[in-house]
């Protein structure tokens, strides 16, 4: 890539402005300037998701360089190494490079240059060449200049784009959670037993109305406060070692004996709450009286 071609790519990037148009301009114009046998990709770094995502790519044949919906862990391969080190990485022969991770394409050599904003890597410009040793030092230096220009342009747009991408991801997670919750509540409504969900503080956040609505007004209350005093130890034991327990629910003046199944709910960052399956405890069978007891009873009746 000559100096004139470098300046031409930079001029088109400035006209495109920040965002998707700039990424497309960088990969397309750079590939044309580099000539035959090259493929270019631009990745955005999403640290919150621990991923790098290709947002623009250009190949000589017009075919995709990466499979549809391709993502890569932020710690994997040459790209992950550049994100971590913040420095350009050149692999003259990818077949002999232990860091190389193929995204489905073939290459002889690869150049990976970081795009940094406030000292942090926010993007990666990746160039693959069909030939080994395809990037002389002067070419590496000129690609680094292009990435410096990209960083200046991204200064005005990258934060907004990352925010929008993260908001879209959060919306998708919330929608998935909403569907899962609706399905769970629908299934729980078909169960005859009492299904109770406790939050991480041990308070009732949801119940399915089972067992004739015995906990219908318990929302927001600590489950432990709904138990008779004699169930305190059994409840503590069931929470520390999840499994089965016999508990006594106290609602008003009534006390109900229940068989409880305690299941912990977990999230990636730690405990998320507790799922309780409660059913009426079977009546304890009274011990059969012996013959002497029966005779004594008869005498008493006489």
ROBA-559767 format. One line per field, with one value per residue (C-alpha): residue in three letters; z, x, y. Coordinates in steps of 0.25 Angstrom, whole numbers. Layout:
% ROBA-559767
r: [ALA/...]
pz: [Z/...]
px: [X/...]
py: [Y/...]
END
This chain:
% ROBA-559767
r: [UNK/UNK/UNK/UNK/UNK/UNK/UNK/UNK/UNK/UNK/UNK/UNK/UNK/UNK/UNK/UNK/UNK/UNK/UNK/UNK/UNK/UNK/UNK/UNK/UNK/UNK/UNK/UNK/UNK/UNK/UNK/UNK/UNK/UNK/UNK/UNK/UNK/UNK/UNK/UNK/UNK/UNK/UNK/UNK/UNK/UNK/UNK/UNK/UNK/UNK/UNK/UNK/UNK/UNK/UNK/UNK/UNK/UNK/UNK/UNK/UNK/UNK/UNK/UNK/UNK/UNK/UNK/UNK/UNK/UNK/UNK/UNK/UNK/UNK/UNK/UNK/UNK/UNK/UNK/UNK/UNK/UNK/UNK/UNK/UNK/UNK/UNK/UNK/UNK/UNK/UNK/UNK/UNK/UNK/UNK/UNK/UNK/UNK/UNK/UNK/UNK/UNK/UNK/UNK/UNK/UNK/UNK/UNK/UNK/UNK/UNK/UNK/UNK/UNK/UNK/UNK/UNK/UNK/UNK/UNK/UNK/UNK/UNK/UNK/UNK/UNK/UNK/UNK/UNK/UNK/UNK/UNK/UNK/UNK/UNK/UNK/UNK/UNK/UNK/UNK/UNK/UNK/UNK/UNK/UNK/UNK/UNK/UNK/UNK/UNK/UNK/UNK/UNK/UNK/UNK/UNK/UNK/UNK/UNK/UNK/UNK/UNK/UNK/UNK/UNK/UNK/UNK/UNK/UNK/UNK/UNK/UNK/UNK/UNK/UNK/UNK/UNK/UNK/UNK/UNK/UNK/UNK/UNK/UNK/UNK/UNK/UNK/UNK/UNK/UNK/UNK/UNK/UNK/UNK/UNK/UNK/UNK/UNK/UNK/UNK/UNK/UNK/UNK/UNK/UNK/UNK/UNK/UNK/UNK/UNK/UNK/UNK/UNK/UNK/UNK/UNK/UNK/UNK/UNK/UNK/UNK/UNK/UNK/UNK/UNK/UNK/UNK/UNK/UNK/UNK/UNK/UNK/UNK/UNK/UNK/UNK/UNK/UNK/UNK/UNK/UNK/UNK/UNK/UNK/UNK/UNK/UNK/UNK/UNK/UNK/UNK/UNK/UNK/UNK/UNK/UNK/UNK/UNK/UNK/UNK/UNK/UNK/UNK/UNK/UNK/UNK/UNK/UNK/UNK/UNK/UNK/UNK/UNK/UNK/UNK/UNK/UNK/UNK/UNK/UNK/UNK/UNK/UNK/UNK/UNK/UNK/UNK/UNK/UNK/UNK/UNK/UNK/UNK/UNK/UNK/UNK/UNK/UNK/UNK/UNK/UNK/UNK]
pz: [0/-5/3/-8/-6/9/8/-1/9/20/12/10/24/28/18/24/38/51/51/42/29/34/37/23/17/24/21/6/2/10/3/-11/-8/-3/-16/-19/-9/3/12/23/35/46/60/71/85/95/109/116/108/107/92/79/68/53/48/34/25/11/2/-12/-16/-9/0/15/23/35/37/39/54/56/70/77/92/95/101/88/77/71/73/87/89/83/91/104/100/92/82/67/64/51/48/36/35/42/40/50/59/72/74/60/61/48/46/34/24/19/20/19/28/37/42/54/58/71/70/84/90/103/104/103/91/85/72/63/49/44/30/24/12/4/3/15/19/12/21/20/31/23/21/35/39/29/34/48/43/37/51/58/48/51/66/65/57/66/78/74/71/78/92/86/78/89/98/87/85/100/101/90/97/110/104/98/111/118/107/108/124/122/113/122/135/128/124/138/144/134/138/153/152/147/159/171/181/186/178/185/179/190/186/190/204/207/204/196/182/176/179/170/180/183/195/195/195/209/205/196/205/207/196/201/215/220/218/232/239/233/240/254/264/265/250/251/252/241/232/235/232/219/214/218/212/201/201/208/221/229/233/240/233/242/236/246/256/247/247/234/234/220/214/207/196/196/183/182/170/165/155/149/160/172/179/173/182/186/180/190/186/198/199/211/220/222/235/244/247/261/267/268/282/288/293/308/304/297/309/318/309/309/324/325/316/325]
px: [0/6/6/-4/-13/-12/-17/-28/-33/-32/-40/-52/-52/-53/-65/-72/-71/-72/-80/-83/-80/-66/-64/-68/-60/-48/-48/-53/-43/-32/-34/-34/-22/-14/-17/-20/-20/-25/-37/-40/-49/-52/-56/-62/-58/-70/-63/-77/-80/-66/-67/-61/-71/-68/-76/-70/-62/-57/-52/-47/-57/-69/-71/-72/-59/-66/-79/-92/-93/-79/-73/-60/-56/-49/-37/-36/-26/-18/-29/-30/-15/-16/-28/-20/-6/-11/0/0/3/8/8/17/12/-1/0/12/6/0/-9/-16/-31/-37/-51/-54/-45/-31/-19/-4/0/-8/-7/-15/-15/-22/-31/-30/-38/-33/-23/-33/-34/-48/-46/-38/-34/-30/-24/-21/-12/-12/3/13/21/11/13/26/30/26/12/10/14/4/-8/-5/-6/-20/-24/-20/-29/-40/-38/-40/-53/-58/-56/-69/-77/-72/-78/-91/-91/-86/-97/-107/-102/-102/-116/-121/-114/-121/-134/-133/-129/-141/-150/-145/-146/-160/-164/-157/-164/-178/-176/-171/-183/-192/-187/-186/-201/-204/-197/-206/-195/-191/-179/-172/-160/-152/-143/-128/-132/-142/-155/-166/-166/-176/-185/-195/-207/-206/-211/-224/-216/-210/-199/-208/-204/-190/-183/-171/-171/-159/-162/-156/-166/-177/-172/-176/-164/-162/-159/-147/-136/-142/-143/-128/-124/-132/-126/-111/-113/-124/-133/-146/-151/-164/-169/-181/-187/-193/-204/-212/-217/-216/-203/-201/-192/-185/-174/-164/-154/-144/-136/-126/-127/-113/-108/-94/-91/-96/-109/-122/-132/-139/-150/-159/-169/-179/-189/-198/-190/-196/-203/-194/-200/-204/-197/-206/-210/-206/-216/-214/-217/-230/-234/-232/-240/-252/-251/-251/-264/-271]
py: [0/13/26/31/19/21/35/31/21/31/42/32/28/43/45/32/38/29/16/5/13/16/1/-3/8/4/-11/-9/2/-5/-18/-11/-3/-16/-23/-38/-49/-41/-41/-30/-30/-20/-25/-18/-21/-24/-26/-27/-39/-44/-45/-39/-37/-35/-23/-21/-30/-30/-42/-42/-53/-45/-57/-56/-58/-62/-71/-64/-59/-62/-58/-60/-60/-48/-57/-66/-66/-55/-45/-48/-46/-32/-28/-32/-27/-14/-17/-20/-35/-40/-55/-58/-72/-75/-90/-89/-79/-85/-73/-75/-78/-81/-74/-83/-77/-80/-71/-71/-59/-50/-35/-31/-17/-11/2/9/19/25/14/3/-6/-4/-9/-19/-17/-31/-34/-48/-50/-63/-63/-65/-53/-44/-31/-24/-14/-2/-7/-11/4/9/0/5/19/16/10/23/30/20/23/38/35/25/35/41/29/16/19/21/9/0/6/3/-11/-14/-9/-18/-29/-26/-25/-38/-44/-38/-43/-57/-56/-51/-63/-73/-67/-67/-82/-86/-79/-86/-99/-96/-93/-107/-113/-117/-114/-100/-95/-83/-74/-67/-56/-55/-49/-61/-53/-58/-52/-62/-73/-81/-81/-96/-102/-94/-81/-83/-72/-63/-51/-55/-47/-39/-46/-54/-68/-71/-62/-71/-83/-88/-87/-102/-101/-91/-102/-111/-98/-94/-108/-109/-96/-100/-114/-113/-125/-129/-124/-125/-111/-104/-92/-82/-74/-66/-76/-88/-97/-106/-117/-118/-126/-117/-119/-108/-105/-93/-84/-79/-68/-66/-56/-65/-69/-64/-69/-82/-90/-97/-109/-110/-121/-125/-135/-148/-151/-159/-173/-175/-187/-200/-203/-217/-228/-223/-209/-214/-222/-210/-201/-211/-212/-197/-196/-206]
END
